[in-house]
Amino acid sequence: MSTFTEWQVVAIIPAAGSGHRMRAPEGPARQKLFLLVGGKSIFRRCLEALALPEIEAFFIPATQEDREEFARELKAVCFGQKVFFCPGGPERQDSIANALRTAATWPGWRVPEAQRLVVIHDAARPLVAQEIIRRALQVARESGAACVGVPVKDTIKVVGVDGWITATPDRRALWAAQTPQVFAWPVLWAAYSHAAAEGVTATDDAALVERTGHRVRMVPGAYRNLKITTPEDLALAEALLGEGDKDVTLDQKVAASGLIREDAIKPSWGLKTEKVAREDEPKLRVGQGFDVHRLAPGRRLVLGGVNIPSAVGLVGHSDADVLIHALIDGLLGASGAGDVGELFPDTDPTYKDIDSTLLLKKVLAWLGAAGWRPVNVDLTVIAEEPKLAPYRSAIRTRLATLLDLPATAVNVKATTTEGLGFTGRREGIAAQAVVLLKAPSSTCPKV
């Protein structure tokens, strides 16, 4: 998907439901999201799916008594998102309205409302694929409203209160709505404002948006993205996890363990089929990073997280560690997640003079949540001065520690441009990075 320059994305995860249909009459009144599926709680699997670098914050409507256990689950998942709890409401729509009000006052917004996207995903859908989330984000960015769903496979009957069938709609035009549903902030805010003013309720967010006249585009999803509501759903989810993802296209897999029918994709939608990687097959991705900062007196010189004695230092919004910035760009490039300026803009006072190692740690947390781990990095500093030979070992050790890699997997080189260009004139320093990332079979490696 294309990068989200000057866009911000947050997610609302409604988790305040009672889950009464999951409980046996004699069973304990336990929140269903803490039940295990494939050895992990439903809630944790949902978080791992949503732990994308594009998503900066989670807003979670939850009951007060469940928050402590939710917090424990959140700590067990490796991601870099901010997390905010907000009150749950008597109905799902009330909970999301509460989350929207909380998100409206979030101090982390850096962009206008028109450039904000809100992902709404039910916590009881733990098997959603990240490819589908990203597809919905892209569609919502282009159209303002996206709803994931699948074509219905059964014939649908409209039945009156007396039990008699009154109509049989053409199933070729019928889709079952799922989540995530993704909306531009003004679209979603207007829909909820109108619903509150008119006293309207709906079973999903797309329906509220439709009532305002804004069109919602359907995004082909997956049949395996089921909502766990009954004990039978839990058993089916276990079975689907046991199968793993086969090496097929998203739009060819069918039945409960498959994805949508290929013939359900309309050519005019312009949506391409994608390969789903096997869970037991490691994925390798290469990224390249490059960064430049100018030199000036009165600034300290930091390279690779190591302070270097110098009469001049690098100028930038942060500490201007050009080597770490190039490394971050390489990591983001390999994972397809944008660039350092996109995630940490120099217009945000939060990052003024910040230690760049903190930015690197945040990016590594995002990547870890998405299943990516560095394999090795090859770094080059381009500068006439200072001579880096005395500091290369310290830089290598520092970066290896930050990356959780052996020192042999981190190579640091230094070169000059023989007096040519801005580096040759000692006006600045440049850095290059080549990074290899691996996605292991687990979705969230232990760190």
C-alpha positions as CSV (number, residue, x, y, z in Angstrom):
1,M,0.0,0.0,0.0
2,S,1.2,3.6,-0.5
3,T,2.7,5.4,2.4
4,F,0.6,7.6,4.7
5,T,2.5,10.8,4.4
6,E,0.8,13.5,6.5
7,W,-1.9,11.0,7.6
8,Q,-2.5,9.7,11.1
9,V,-4.4,6.5,12.0
10,V,-5.9,5.5,15.3
11,A,-8.0,2.4,16.2
12,I,-11.1,2.0,18.3
13,I,-11.5,-1.5,19.8
14,P,-14.9,-1.9,21.4
15,A,-14.4,-4.4,24.3
16,A,-17.2,-3.6,26.7
17,G,-19.6,-6.3,25.7
18,S,-20.8,-8.9,28.2
19,G,-20.4,-11.9,25.9
20,H,-23.5,-13.5,27.4
21,R,-24.0,-15.8,24.4
22,M,-20.6,-17.4,25.1
23,R,-21.4,-18.4,28.7
24,A,-22.9,-21.7,29.6
25,P,-25.9,-21.3,32.0
26,E,-23.9,-22.8,34.9
27,G,-20.5,-21.3,33.9
28,P,-18.7,-18.4,35.4
29,A,-19.4,-14.9,34.3
30,R,-16.1,-14.4,32.5
31,Q,-15.4,-11.8,29.9
32,K,-15.2,-13.8,26.6
33,L,-12.3,-11.8,25.3
34,F,-10.1,-13.5,27.9
35,L,-10.9,-16.9,26.6
36,L,-8.0,-18.7,24.8
37,V,-7.9,-19.5,21.1
38,G,-4.8,-21.2,19.9
39,G,-3.1,-20.6,23.3
40,K,-3.7,-16.8,23.4
41,S,-6.6,-14.8,24.5
42,I,-9.1,-13.5,21.9
43,F,-8.1,-10.0,23.0
44,R,-4.4,-10.5,22.6
45,R,-4.8,-12.0,19.1
46,C,-6.9,-9.0,18.1
47,L,-4.2,-6.6,19.4
48,E,-1.5,-8.4,17.5
49,A,-3.4,-8.1,14.3
50,L,-3.9,-4.4,14.8
51,A,-0.3,-3.7,15.9
52,L,0.7,-2.1,12.6
53,P,3.2,0.8,12.4
54,E,0.5,2.9,10.7
55,I,-1.7,2.8,13.7
56,E,-0.5,5.2,16.4
57,A,-3.0,4.8,19.2
58,F,-5.7,2.4,20.5
59,F,-8.8,3.7,22.2
60,I,-10.5,0.9,24.1
61,P,-14.0,1.2,25.5
62,A,-14.1,-1.3,28.4
63,T,-15.9,-1.8,31.7
64,Q,-14.0,-0.7,34.8
65,E,-13.8,-4.2,36.2
66,D,-12.1,-5.6,33.0
67,R,-9.5,-2.9,32.6
68,E,-6.9,-4.4,34.9
69,E,-6.9,-7.7,33.0
70,F,-6.9,-5.9,29.7
71,A,-3.9,-3.9,30.9
72,R,-2.0,-7.1,31.6
73,E,-2.7,-8.4,28.2
74,L,-1.6,-5.1,26.7
75,K,1.8,-5.3,28.5
76,A,2.3,-8.8,27.1
77,V,2.0,-7.7,23.5
78,C,5.0,-6.0,21.9
79,F,3.8,-2.8,20.2
80,G,4.5,0.9,20.3
81,Q,1.0,2.3,20.2
82,K,-0.4,4.6,22.8
83,V,-3.4,3.1,24.7
84,F,-6.3,4.9,26.2
85,F,-9.2,3.3,28.0
86,C,-12.6,5.0,27.9
87,P,-16.0,4.1,29.4
88,G,-18.0,1.3,27.8
89,G,-21.7,2.1,27.0
90,P,-24.8,0.0,27.3
91,E,-24.6,-0.7,23.5
92,R,-21.7,-1.0,21.1
93,Q,-22.7,2.3,19.5
94,D,-22.5,4.1,22.9
95,S,-19.0,2.7,23.5
96,I,-17.7,3.9,20.2
97,A,-19.2,7.3,20.7
98,N,-17.3,7.5,24.1
99,A,-14.1,6.4,22.3
100,L,-14.6,9.1,19.7
101,R,-15.0,11.8,22.3
102,T,-11.8,10.6,24.0
103,A,-9.9,10.5,20.7
104,A,-11.1,14.0,19.8
105,T,-9.1,15.4,22.8
106,W,-6.0,13.3,22.1
107,P,-2.9,15.6,22.2
108,G,-1.1,13.4,19.8
109,W,-2.8,14.7,16.7
110,R,-0.4,16.4,14.3
111,V,-2.6,16.7,11.2
112,P,-5.9,18.3,10.3
113,E,-9.1,16.3,10.8
114,A,-9.5,15.6,7.1
115,Q,-6.2,13.6,7.2
116,R,-7.1,11.4,10.2
117,L,-8.3,7.9,9.8
118,V,-10.2,5.8,12.4
119,V,-10.1,2.0,12.3
120,I,-13.0,0.4,14.2
121,H,-12.4,-3.3,14.8
122,D,-14.4,-5.6,17.1
123,A,-12.2,-7.2,19.7
124,A,-14.0,-10.5,19.2
125,R,-12.6,-10.8,15.6
126,P,-9.1,-12.1,16.4
127,L,-8.3,-13.8,13.0
128,V,-8.3,-10.7,10.8
129,A,-5.4,-10.6,8.4
130,Q,-3.1,-7.5,8.4
131,E,-3.3,-7.5,4.6
132,I,-7.0,-6.8,4.9
133,I,-6.5,-4.1,7.4
134,R,-4.0,-2.4,5.2
135,R,-6.3,-2.8,2.2
136,A,-9.2,-1.1,4.1
137,L,-6.9,1.7,5.2
138,Q,-5.9,2.4,1.6
139,V,-9.6,2.4,0.4
140,A,-10.7,4.7,3.3
141,R,-7.8,7.1,2.5
142,E,-9.1,7.4,-1.1
143,S,-12.9,7.3,-0.4
144,G,-13.4,8.4,3.2
145,A,-15.2,5.2,4.2
146,A,-14.4,1.5,3.9
147,C,-16.2,-1.6,5.2
148,V,-14.7,-5.0,5.1
149,G,-17.0,-7.8,4.2
150,V,-17.6,-11.1,2.3
151,P,-20.3,-12.2,-0.1
152,V,-23.0,-14.3,1.5
153,K,-22.9,-17.9,0.5
154,D,-26.4,-19.0,1.6
155,T,-29.7,-18.0,0.1
156,I,-31.2,-15.3,2.3
157,K,-34.9,-15.1,3.2
158,V,-36.9,-12.2,4.5
159,V,-39.3,-13.6,7.2
160,G,-42.2,-11.8,8.7
161,V,-43.2,-11.8,12.4
162,D,-45.7,-14.5,11.7
163,G,-42.9,-16.8,10.4
164,W,-43.9,-16.7,6.7
165,I,-41.2,-15.9,4.1
166,T,-41.9,-12.5,2.4
167,A,-39.0,-12.2,0.0
168,T,-35.9,-13.8,-1.3
169,P,-33.3,-11.2,-2.3
170,D,-30.7,-11.9,-5.0
171,R,-27.7,-13.0,-3.0
172,R,-25.3,-11.8,-5.7
173,A,-25.8,-8.3,-4.3
174,L,-25.6,-9.3,-0.7
175,W,-22.5,-9.1,1.5
176,A,-22.0,-9.8,5.2
177,A,-20.3,-6.8,6.9
178,Q,-17.3,-7.4,9.1
179,T,-14.7,-5.3,10.8
180,P,-12.4,-3.4,10.4
181,Q,-14.4,-0.5,9.1
182,V,-12.3,2.5,8.4
183,F,-13.4,6.1,8.1
184,A,-12.0,9.6,7.7
185,W,-12.5,11.5,10.9
186,P,-15.0,14.1,9.6
187,V,-17.1,11.3,8.0
188,L,-17.3,9.3,11.2
189,W,-17.8,12.3,13.5
190,A,-20.6,13.6,11.4
191,A,-22.3,10.1,11.3
192,Y,-22.2,9.8,15.1
193,S,-23.3,13.4,15.7
194,H,-26.3,12.9,13.4
195,A,-27.2,9.6,15.1
196,A,-27.1,11.2,18.5
197,A,-29.2,14.2,17.4
198,E,-31.8,11.9,15.7
199,G,-31.8,9.1,18.3
200,V,-30.8,6.6,15.6
201,T,-29.1,3.3,16.4
202,A,-27.5,0.8,14.0
203,T,-25.6,-2.5,14.3
204,D,-22.5,-1.2,12.6
205,D,-20.7,2.1,11.9
206,A,-21.1,1.9,8.1
207,A,-24.9,2.1,8.5
208,L,-24.6,5.3,10.4
209,V,-22.3,6.8,7.8
210,E,-24.7,5.7,5.0
211,R,-27.5,7.6,6.7
212,T,-25.5,10.8,6.2
213,G,-25.4,10.3,2.5
214,H,-21.7,9.5,2.4
215,R,-21.0,6.4,0.3
216,V,-19.1,3.4,1.9
217,R,-17.0,1.2,-0.3
218,M,-16.9,-2.5,0.4
219,V,-13.5,-4.1,0.8
220,P,-13.2,-7.8,0.1
221,G,-12.4,-9.6,3.4
222,A,-12.1,-13.1,4.6
223,Y,-14.6,-15.8,5.8
224,R,-12.1,-16.7,8.5
225,N,-12.4,-13.3,10.0
226,L,-15.3,-14.5,12.1
227,K,-16.7,-12.9,15.2
228,I,-16.5,-15.1,18.2
229,T,-19.9,-15.0,19.8
230,T,-20.8,-18.6,20.7
231,P,-18.8,-21.6,21.9
232,E,-19.2,-23.0,18.4
233,D,-17.4,-19.9,17.0
234,L,-14.5,-20.5,19.5
235,A,-14.1,-24.1,18.3
236,L,-14.2,-23.0,14.7
237,A,-11.5,-20.4,15.4
238,E,-9.3,-23.0,17.0
239,A,-9.7,-25.2,13.9
240,L,-8.9,-22.3,11.5
241,L,-5.7,-21.5,13.5
242,G,-4.7,-25.1,13.3
243,E,-4.9,-25.1,9.5
244,G,-2.6,-22.1,9.1
245,D,-2.6,-19.9,6.0
246,K,-2.1,-21.8,2.8
247,D,-0.1,-20.4,-0.1
248,V,-3.1,-19.2,-2.1
249,T,-4.5,-15.8,-3.2
250,L,-6.8,-13.9,-0.9
251,D,-9.6,-14.1,-3.4
252,Q,-9.4,-17.8,-4.2
253,K,-9.9,-19.3,-0.8
254,V,-13.4,-20.5,0.0
255,A,-15.5,-22.0,2.7
256,A,-15.2,-21.2,6.4
257,S,-11.4,-21.7,6.4
258,G,-11.0,-19.8,3.2
259,L,-11.3,-16.3,1.8
260,I,-13.7,-14.7,-0.6
261,R,-14.7,-16.1,-3.9
262,E,-12.6,-14.9,-6.8
263,D,-15.7,-14.3,-8.9
264,A,-17.1,-12.0,-6.3
265,I,-14.4,-9.4,-7.1
266,K,-15.7,-6.9,-9.6
267,P,-13.1,-5.8,-12.1
268,S,-14.2,-2.2,-11.8
269,W,-13.2,-2.1,-8.1
270,G,-9.5,-2.2,-9.1
271,L,-8.7,-4.5,-6.2
272,K,-5.9,-7.0,-6.9
273,T,-5.5,-10.4,-5.3
274,E,-2.6,-10.8,-3.0
275,K,-0.5,-13.8,-1.9
276,V,-0.8,-14.8,1.7
277,A,2.5,-16.0,3.1
278,R,2.7,-19.4,4.8
279,E,3.0,-19.1,8.6
280,D,5.9,-21.6,8.6
281,E,7.8,-19.8,5.8
282,P,10.1,-17.0,6.9
283,K,9.9,-13.8,4.8
284,L,13.0,-11.7,4.1
285,R,12.9,-8.1,3.1
286,V,15.7,-5.6,2.3
287,G,15.5,-1.9,3.0
288,Q,17.8,1.0,2.2
289,G,18.1,4.2,4.3
290,F,19.9,7.5,3.6
291,D,20.1,10.7,5.6
292,V,21.9,14.0,5.7
293,H,22.4,16.7,8.4
294,R,24.5,19.8,8.2
295,L,27.2,20.7,10.7
296,A,27.2,23.8,12.9
297,P,29.0,25.0,16.0
298,G,27.3,24.8,19.3
299,R,25.7,21.4,18.6
300,R,26.8,18.1,20.1
301,L,27.8,15.4,17.7
302,V,26.0,12.1,18.1
303,L,26.4,9.1,15.8
304,G,24.8,5.7,16.3
305,G,23.8,6.8,19.9
306,V,27.4,7.6,20.8
307,N,28.6,11.1,21.8
308,I,31.7,12.1,19.8
309,P,33.9,15.0,20.9
310,S,33.8,17.7,18.3
311,A,33.8,21.4,17.8
312,V,30.8,21.1,15.6
313,G,27.7,19.0,15.7
314,L,24.7,18.1,13.5
315,V,21.7,20.3,13.2
316,G,18.2,18.9,13.3
317,H,14.8,18.9,15.0
318,S,15.9,15.9,17.1
319,D,19.5,15.2,18.2
320,A,20.2,14.9,14.5
321,D,21.8,11.4,14.8
322,V,22.2,11.0,11.1
323,L,23.3,7.3,11.4
324,I,20.3,6.2,13.4
325,H,18.0,8.2,11.1
326,A,19.4,6.3,8.1
327,L,19.0,3.0,10.0
328,I,15.4,3.8,10.9
329,D,14.7,4.6,7.2
330,G,16.2,1.3,6.2
331,L,14.0,-0.6,8.8
332,L,10.9,1.2,7.7
333,G,11.8,0.7,4.0
334,A,12.2,-3.0,4.4
335,S,8.8,-3.3,6.2
336,G,7.0,-1.0,3.8
337,A,6.1,1.5,6.5
338,G,7.2,4.9,5.2
339,D,10.1,6.9,6.5
340,V,11.5,8.6,9.6
341,G,10.2,12.1,8.6
342,E,6.7,10.6,8.1
343,L,6.5,9.0,11.5
344,F,8.4,11.7,13.5
345,P,7.8,15.0,11.7
346,D,10.0,18.0,12.4
347,T,6.8,20.0,13.0
348,D,5.9,18.0,16.1
349,P,7.3,19.6,19.3
350,T,7.2,16.2,20.9
351,Y,10.4,15.3,19.0
352,K,12.3,18.5,19.6
353,D,15.9,17.5,20.6
354,I,14.8,14.0,21.3
355,D,17.4,11.2,21.7
356,S,17.2,9.3,18.4
357,T,17.7,6.0,20.2
358,L,14.2,6.5,21.6
359,L,12.9,6.8,18.1
360,L,14.7,3.7,17.0
361,K,13.3,1.8,20.0
362,K,9.8,2.9,19.1
363,V,10.2,1.8,15.5
364,L,11.6,-1.6,16.6
365,A,8.6,-2.0,18.9
366,W,6.3,-1.4,15.9
367,L,8.2,-3.8,13.7
368,G,8.2,-6.4,16.5
369,A,4.5,-6.1,16.9
370,A,4.1,-6.8,13.2
371,G,6.4,-9.8,13.4
372,W,9.6,-8.3,11.8
373,R,13.0,-8.7,13.3
374,P,16.4,-7.4,12.1
375,V,18.8,-10.0,10.7
376,N,21.8,-7.7,10.0
377,V,22.5,-4.1,9.1
378,D,25.3,-2.6,7.1
379,L,26.0,1.1,7.8
380,T,28.2,3.7,6.2
381,V,29.1,7.2,7.5
382,I,30.3,9.7,4.9
383,A,32.3,12.5,6.4
384,E,35.7,14.2,6.2
385,E,35.7,14.8,10.0
386,P,35.8,13.5,12.6
387,K,37.7,10.4,12.0
388,L,35.5,7.6,13.2
389,A,38.0,4.8,13.7
390,P,38.3,5.4,17.5
391,Y,34.5,5.3,17.9
392,R,33.4,2.5,15.5
393,S,33.6,-0.2,18.1
394,A,31.4,1.8,20.5
395,I,28.9,2.6,17.8
396,R,28.7,-1.0,16.7
397,T,28.2,-2.2,20.3
398,R,25.5,0.4,21.0
399,L,23.5,-0.3,17.9
400,A,23.8,-4.1,18.3
401,T,22.4,-3.7,21.8
402,L,19.5,-1.6,20.6
403,L,18.8,-4.0,17.7
404,D,19.1,-7.0,19.9
405,L,21.7,-8.4,17.5
406,P,25.2,-9.9,17.9
407,A,27.9,-7.4,17.1
408,T,28.8,-9.5,14.1
409,A,25.5,-8.7,12.6
410,V,26.1,-4.9,12.7
411,N,28.7,-3.5,10.4
412,V,29.8,0.2,10.6
413,K,32.0,1.7,7.9
414,A,33.3,5.2,7.4
415,T,34.4,6.9,4.2
416,T,35.2,10.3,2.8
417,T,34.3,11.9,-0.6
418,E,37.9,13.0,-1.2
419,G,37.1,16.7,-0.6
420,L,34.2,16.7,-3.0
421,G,30.6,17.9,-2.3
422,F,29.1,19.2,0.9
423,T,30.7,16.4,3.0
424,G,34.1,17.1,1.4
425,R,33.7,20.8,2.3
426,R,32.9,19.7,5.9
427,E,29.4,21.3,5.7
428,G,27.6,18.1,6.8
429,I,27.6,14.4,7.3
430,A,25.7,11.7,5.3
431,A,24.8,8.1,6.3
432,Q,23.6,5.1,4.4
433,A,22.0,1.9,5.7
434,V,21.2,-1.5,4.2
435,V,18.9,-3.6,6.4
436,L,17.7,-7.2,6.2
437,L,14.4,-8.0,8.1
438,K,12.9,-11.4,8.7
439,A,9.3,-12.2,9.6
440,P,9.4,-15.4,11.8
441,S,6.5,-17.8,11.9
442,S,5.1,-16.3,15.1
443,T,3.1,-13.1,14.7
444,C,4.8,-11.3,17.7
445,P,8.2,-12.5,18.7
446,K,9.3,-12.4,22.3
447,V,11.5,-9.5,23.2
